[in-house]
Each structure stands twice: as C-alpha cells, then as structure tokens.
C-alpha cells in the first residue's frame, strides 16, 4: 500500500510539473530534438530508410519491438535463470536427503 502511494504521488508531481510549465511540443520528437542541433552544425536532413516514415511511426515500431522482446524474455525467465526456489543443494532436499540442513 505504501509503495502505491509513493508511485501515485510521484506520477502526480510529474504530471503537475509538466502541466504547470505550459509548454507546447510542436512536431514529432525527432524534429524537436535534432533540428536545432542540425542547424547549428550546418547539416542537412538525409533519407536513411528506403521508405518515408511519417510522424512517430519509427518510434512506435521500436516500442512495439521492445515490448515484444520484453514479453518473450519475461515469459522465459525461469527457463533462462531457473525458478526462484532452485538453489545449489536443493536437489538433496527434494529427494529427502537433506532435511533440516540449511
């Protein structure tokens, strides 16, 4: 219960801080982050992909790929690292040979 209260307070403080600034974000993230730096250095925009990507589609693709990879990794966690109860020496306890011995 205490953890949820802390999380709610932190999220509310973050959202309140964002709303209090009153700033407006124009364009997508890539344009807002890279255009000022490109203008300072005199670089021009180049087409990286063979197809055009509009808006935040590329960010969405990376987000979806990361979510799928995270789900697959989490689903197979016990296969990769073993279950939480398996520690060295647990084989004897399961067979009844090491009862009472920590």
ChimeraX attribute file (.defattr): number of C-alpha atoms within 10 A of each C-alpha:
attribute: neighborCount
match mode: 1-to-1
recipient: residues
	/A:1	5
	/A:2	6
	/A:3	8
	/A:4	9
	/A:5	10
	/A:6	11
	/A:7	11
	/A:8	11
	/A:9	12
	/A:10	12
	/A:11	12
	/A:12	12
	/A:13	12
	/A:14	12
	/A:15	11
	/A:16	11
	/A:17	11
	/A:18	11
	/A:19	11
	/A:20	9
	/A:21	8
	/A:22	8
	/A:23	8
	/A:24	7
	/A:25	8
	/A:26	8
	/A:27	11
	/A:28	13
	/A:29	12
	/A:30	12
	/A:31	12
	/A:32	12
	/A:33	11
	/A:34	11
	/A:35	14
	/A:36	11
	/A:37	11
	/A:38	13
	/A:39	11
	/A:40	8
	/A:41	9
	/A:42	8
	/A:43	10
	/A:44	9
	/A:45	9
	/A:46	6
	/A:47	9
	/A:48	8
	/A:49	7
	/A:50	6
	/A:51	7
	/A:52	9
	/A:53	12
	/A:54	8
	/A:55	13
	/A:56	12
	/A:57	11
	/A:58	13
	/A:59	14
	/A:60	11
	/A:61	11
	/A:62	11
	/A:63	12
	/A:64	12
	/A:65	12
	/A:66	12
	/A:67	12
	/A:68	12
	/A:69	12
	/A:70	12
	/A:71	12
	/A:72	11
	/A:73	13
	/A:74	12
	/A:75	11
	/A:76	12
	/A:77	12
	/A:78	11
	/A:79	10
	/A:80	10
	/A:81	9
	/A:82	11
	/A:83	10
	/A:84	7
	/A:85	7
	/A:86	10
	/A:87	9
	/A:88	7
	/A:89	10
	/A:90	14
	/A:91	12
	/A:92	12
	/A:93	13
	/A:94	10
	/A:95	9
	/A:96	10
	/A:97	11
	/A:98	13
	/A:99	10
	/A:100	7
	/A:101	7
	/A:102	7
